[in-house]
């Protein structure tokens, strides 16, 4: 893939040696490929984290709505944890 934009970056000695080793081993054709691959992975991780955070926020909103409507589970927090484990064990076939 030809570079469309050029950026200069500074690497620590340790990272520079590692990148050079990846290129020397033939795993990558150039340091630019190593950096692009690393940036793709970083983007994937950040996108996944953002999706997970959105899911958590959605669950919190749903839970808050249930609480506002007075839809509470019976018993204590300990009872709720016990029920959750029992449900998980049943769905796992244990």
Buried (B, 14 or more C-beta within 10 A) or exposed (E): EEEEEEEEEEEEEEBEEEBEEBBEEEEBEEBBBBBBEEEEEEEEEEEEEEEEEEEEEEEEEEEEEEEEEEEEEEEEEEEEEEEEEEEEEEEEEE
